[in-house]
Amino acid sequence: MADAPEYLYELWNSDGLGTWKILRHPIEKKTACRIFFTYPGGRRAAVSRQRLEAAGVIHHGTARRRLHLTPPDIPGPGTASESAPTREDQIAELLRAGATYRDVERQLGAAWAEARQVRVDRAIPFPPGRAKRFRAELDAADQAAARMLLAGASVEDIYTETRCSLTRIAALRRELGSRVPARPRPRRAVDEVLALYTRATADGGHQQWTGPRRGRTKVLIQGRTQRFNVRHLTFERAHGRPPTGRVRSTCGLTDCITGTHLADAVIRGTAPATATATATATERTSS
């Protein structure tokens, strides 16, 4: 007698308005680590067996589809979602309102693949103005993009106006020999950047760096070319002298940049005697 078929179950809001259905995805094979199954349409996929059997539910793929080991309970009539509203519901609402994948990424932080999967799963059509274009329309868009490039328009403006992809805009720029126009970039003062990228801990005893970094070094960027090591900067402000050797935190918090919580080679006692004497003299002079 053949074994009864097994399924993974997915709760699906079929119309986005609370009409729930349970989708069954046939399980093809189970191994010690994975469960292999098939989505509607024949697309094969796999999930972690240990995680699914431990929790009874798992999220799969960039669209974060919620798969259950046993049939889930169907919410009551009019219920918008399992924990209203879900991320997929928010994406679907934006797509139905005519938002682009770029708009969805900006507002919800969702990847384009995730938004595309929601569009496919919920059969959300493209707005009339963004349907697939014919060759004549693509040629006209290329001509408009070329004119805008020669006029010095930004890539963002060209994309918004013509819907040419960023790759296509770059190719047109190479064909035209058009250079990227120089645009002034705003420069912040050091104290402004420190305020922007520094966050106080809950107890208020530490200042954590949340800004750009290069490797393990905390880097404070001002303008386009000037760079300052944040730890060196806060150390010098606290101790009245430039640091000697590496600067490390002494409070146990890796990202702490509080000047009094930092120690250089002189404070740690690992610097040469001449460097220690120079640093001590500098501290006395500054104080």
C-alpha positions as CSV (number, residue, x, y, z in Angstrom):
1,M,0.0,0.0,0.0
2,A,1.4,3.4,-1.0
3,D,2.1,5.9,1.6
4,A,-0.4,8.7,1.9
5,P,0.9,12.0,0.3
6,E,2.3,14.6,2.6
7,Y,2.0,18.4,2.2
8,L,3.3,21.7,3.5
9,Y,0.5,24.2,4.0
10,E,0.3,27.9,3.3
11,L,-2.4,30.3,4.4
12,W,-3.2,32.6,1.4
13,N,-5.2,35.8,1.4
14,S,-6.6,35.2,-2.1
15,D,-8.1,38.7,-2.7
16,G,-6.2,40.8,-0.1
17,L,-9.5,41.5,1.7
18,G,-9.6,38.6,4.1
19,T,-10.8,35.7,1.9
20,W,-8.5,33.0,3.2
21,K,-7.6,29.7,1.5
22,I,-5.2,27.0,2.4
23,L,-2.7,26.0,-0.3
24,R,-1.2,22.5,-0.2
25,H,2.4,22.0,-1.5
26,P,3.2,18.3,-2.1
27,I,6.3,17.0,-0.3
28,E,8.6,15.1,-2.6
29,K,11.3,13.9,-0.3
30,K,12.6,14.2,3.2
31,T,16.2,14.0,4.3
32,A,17.8,14.4,7.7
33,C,18.3,18.1,7.1
34,R,15.8,19.2,4.3
35,I,12.2,18.8,3.2
36,F,11.8,19.1,-0.6
37,F,8.4,20.2,-1.9
38,T,6.8,21.7,-5.0
39,Y,5.0,25.0,-5.4
40,P,2.0,25.4,-7.8
41,G,3.4,25.5,-11.4
42,G,6.1,22.9,-10.6
43,R,8.7,25.1,-9.0
44,R,10.7,23.0,-6.6
45,A,12.0,24.2,-3.3
46,A,13.4,23.1,0.1
47,V,13.3,24.2,3.7
48,S,15.1,23.2,6.8
49,R,13.5,20.1,8.3
50,Q,14.9,20.7,11.9
51,R,13.6,24.3,12.0
52,L,10.2,23.4,10.6
53,E,9.6,20.5,12.8
54,A,10.7,22.4,15.9
55,A,8.5,25.5,15.3
56,G,5.8,24.0,13.1
57,V,6.1,27.0,10.7
58,I,8.9,28.5,8.6
59,H,9.3,31.4,6.3
60,H,10.6,30.5,2.8
61,G,12.2,32.6,0.0
62,T,12.6,36.3,-0.5
63,A,8.8,36.7,-0.4
64,R,8.9,35.2,3.1
65,R,6.1,32.7,2.4
66,R,4.8,31.2,5.6
67,L,4.7,27.4,5.4
68,H,3.1,25.2,8.0
69,L,3.7,21.6,8.9
70,T,0.0,21.0,9.6
71,P,-3.1,22.8,8.2
72,P,-3.3,26.2,9.9
73,D,-6.5,27.7,11.3
74,I,-8.4,30.0,8.9
75,P,-8.9,33.5,10.4
76,G,-12.5,34.8,10.7
77,P,-14.3,36.6,7.9
78,G,-12.8,40.0,7.0
79,T,-9.6,39.3,8.9
80,A,-6.9,41.1,6.9
81,S,-4.0,38.9,7.8
82,E,-2.6,36.4,10.3
83,S,-1.1,39.3,12.2
84,A,-2.6,42.2,10.3
85,P,-1.1,43.5,8.2
86,T,1.7,41.2,7.0
87,R,4.6,42.4,5.0
88,E,3.2,40.8,1.9
89,D,-0.1,42.7,2.4
90,Q,1.8,46.0,2.7
91,I,3.7,45.2,-0.5
92,A,0.5,44.2,-2.3
93,E,-1.2,47.4,-1.3
94,L,1.6,49.5,-2.7
95,L,1.7,47.5,-6.0
96,R,-2.1,47.9,-6.4
97,A,-1.7,51.6,-5.9
98,G,0.8,51.7,-8.8
99,A,4.0,51.8,-6.9
100,T,7.2,50.6,-8.7
101,Y,9.6,48.0,-7.2
102,R,11.9,50.9,-6.4
103,D,9.1,52.7,-4.5
104,V,8.4,49.5,-2.5
105,E,12.1,49.2,-1.7
106,R,12.3,52.8,-0.5
107,Q,9.2,52.6,1.7
108,L,9.4,49.0,3.1
109,G,13.0,48.0,2.4
110,A,11.7,45.0,0.4
111,A,14.0,43.6,-2.3
112,W,12.8,43.8,-5.9
113,A,12.6,39.9,-6.0
114,E,10.3,40.0,-3.0
115,A,7.9,42.5,-4.5
116,R,8.0,40.7,-7.8
117,Q,7.0,37.4,-6.1
118,V,4.1,39.1,-4.3
119,R,2.9,40.5,-7.7
120,V,3.0,37.0,-9.2
121,D,1.4,35.2,-6.2
122,R,-1.5,37.7,-6.0
123,A,-1.8,38.2,-9.7
124,I,-1.4,42.0,-9.5
125,P,-1.3,43.5,-13.0
126,F,1.1,46.2,-14.1
127,P,-0.5,49.7,-14.5
128,P,-1.3,50.5,-18.2
129,G,1.6,52.9,-18.5
130,R,4.2,50.3,-17.3
131,A,3.2,47.3,-19.4
132,K,5.6,45.7,-21.8
133,R,6.7,48.2,-24.5
134,F,7.1,47.6,-28.2
135,R,10.4,48.3,-30.1
136,A,9.2,51.7,-31.4
137,E,8.4,52.8,-27.8
138,L,11.8,51.5,-26.6
139,D,13.6,53.5,-29.3
140,A,11.7,56.6,-28.4
141,A,12.7,56.1,-24.8
142,D,16.3,55.7,-25.8
143,Q,16.2,59.0,-27.8
144,A,14.6,60.9,-24.9
145,A,17.2,59.5,-22.5
146,A,20.0,60.5,-24.8
147,R,18.7,64.1,-25.0
148,M,18.4,64.2,-21.2
149,L,22.0,62.9,-20.8
150,L,23.4,65.5,-23.1
151,A,21.4,68.2,-21.2
152,G,23.1,67.0,-17.9
153,A,20.1,65.4,-16.3
154,S,20.7,62.9,-13.4
155,V,20.2,59.2,-13.8
156,E,17.3,59.3,-11.3
157,D,15.5,61.9,-13.4
158,I,16.1,60.0,-16.6
159,Y,14.8,56.8,-15.1
160,T,11.7,58.5,-13.8
161,E,11.0,60.1,-17.1
162,T,11.8,57.3,-19.6
163,R,11.7,54.1,-17.5
164,C,15.1,53.2,-19.1
165,S,17.0,50.8,-16.9
166,L,20.1,52.0,-15.1
167,T,22.2,49.6,-17.3
168,R,20.7,51.0,-20.5
169,I,21.3,54.6,-19.3
170,A,25.0,53.7,-18.6
171,A,25.3,52.1,-22.1
172,L,23.8,55.2,-23.8
173,R,26.2,57.4,-21.8
174,R,29.2,55.4,-23.2
175,E,27.8,55.5,-26.8
176,L,27.4,59.3,-26.6
177,G,30.8,59.8,-24.9
178,S,29.0,61.8,-22.2
179,R,30.8,62.2,-19.0
180,V,29.0,62.3,-15.6
181,P,28.5,66.0,-14.8
182,A,30.3,67.2,-11.6
183,R,27.7,67.9,-8.9
184,P,28.7,69.5,-5.6
185,R,28.3,67.3,-2.6
186,P,27.3,68.8,0.7
187,R,30.0,68.7,3.3
188,R,29.2,68.5,7.0
189,A,31.3,69.7,9.9
190,V,33.0,67.1,12.0
191,D,30.7,67.7,15.0
192,E,27.6,67.3,12.7
193,V,28.8,63.9,11.4
194,L,29.6,62.8,15.0
195,A,26.1,63.8,16.1
196,L,24.6,62.0,13.1
197,Y,26.4,58.7,13.5
198,T,26.8,58.5,17.3
199,R,24.2,56.8,19.5
200,A,24.1,56.7,23.3
201,T,23.5,53.4,25.0
202,A,20.4,52.7,27.1
203,D,22.3,53.4,30.3
204,G,23.8,56.6,28.9
205,G,27.4,55.6,29.8
206,H,28.7,54.9,26.3
207,Q,28.6,56.5,22.9
208,Q,28.4,53.9,20.0
209,W,29.6,54.6,16.5
210,T,26.9,53.6,13.8
211,G,28.5,55.3,10.8
212,P,30.8,54.3,7.9
213,R,33.8,52.1,8.7
214,R,36.7,50.5,6.9
215,G,37.5,47.0,8.3
216,R,37.6,47.3,12.1
217,T,38.6,50.9,12.0
218,K,35.8,53.4,12.8
219,V,36.0,56.0,10.0
220,L,34.4,59.4,10.0
221,I,34.0,60.7,6.5
222,Q,33.8,64.5,5.8
223,G,33.2,65.6,2.3
224,R,34.6,63.4,-0.5
225,T,38.3,63.1,0.3
226,Q,39.0,64.0,4.0
227,R,38.7,61.1,6.4
228,F,39.2,61.0,10.1
229,N,39.6,58.0,12.4
230,V,36.8,58.5,14.9
231,R,38.6,56.9,17.8
232,H,41.7,59.0,17.2
233,L,39.5,62.1,17.0
234,T,37.6,61.5,20.3
235,F,40.7,60.3,22.1
236,E,42.5,63.6,21.2
237,R,39.6,65.6,22.4
238,A,39.5,63.8,25.7
239,H,43.2,63.6,26.4
240,G,44.5,66.8,24.7
241,R,47.1,65.0,22.5
242,P,47.1,62.7,19.5
243,P,47.2,59.0,20.3
244,T,50.3,56.8,20.1
245,G,49.8,53.4,18.4
246,R,46.5,51.7,18.3
247,V,43.5,53.0,20.1
248,R,41.3,50.5,21.8
249,S,38.2,50.7,24.0
250,T,38.7,49.8,27.7
251,C,35.0,49.5,28.7
252,G,34.3,46.2,26.9
253,L,32.0,47.7,24.3
254,T,33.5,47.2,20.9
255,D,31.9,50.2,19.2
256,C,32.3,52.6,22.0
257,I,34.0,55.9,21.0
258,T,33.7,57.8,24.3
259,G,37.1,59.5,24.6
260,T,37.6,58.6,28.3
261,H,36.9,54.9,27.5
262,L,39.7,54.7,25.0
263,A,43.4,53.9,25.6
264,D,46.4,54.2,23.3
265,A,49.8,52.4,23.6
266,V,51.0,55.0,26.2
267,I,48.0,54.4,28.5
268,R,48.3,50.6,28.1
269,G,52.0,50.8,28.9
270,T,53.2,49.3,25.6
271,A,54.7,52.4,24.0
272,P,58.5,53.1,23.9
273,A,59.8,55.2,26.7
274,T,60.5,58.2,24.4
275,A,56.9,58.2,23.1
276,T,55.6,57.9,26.7
277,A,57.6,60.9,27.8
278,T,56.5,63.0,24.8
279,A,52.8,62.1,25.4
280,T,53.1,63.0,29.1
281,A,54.6,66.3,28.3
282,T,51.9,67.1,25.8
283,E,49.2,66.3,28.3
284,R,50.7,68.6,30.9
285,T,51.0,71.4,28.4
286,S,47.4,71.0,27.2
287,S,46.1,70.9,30.7
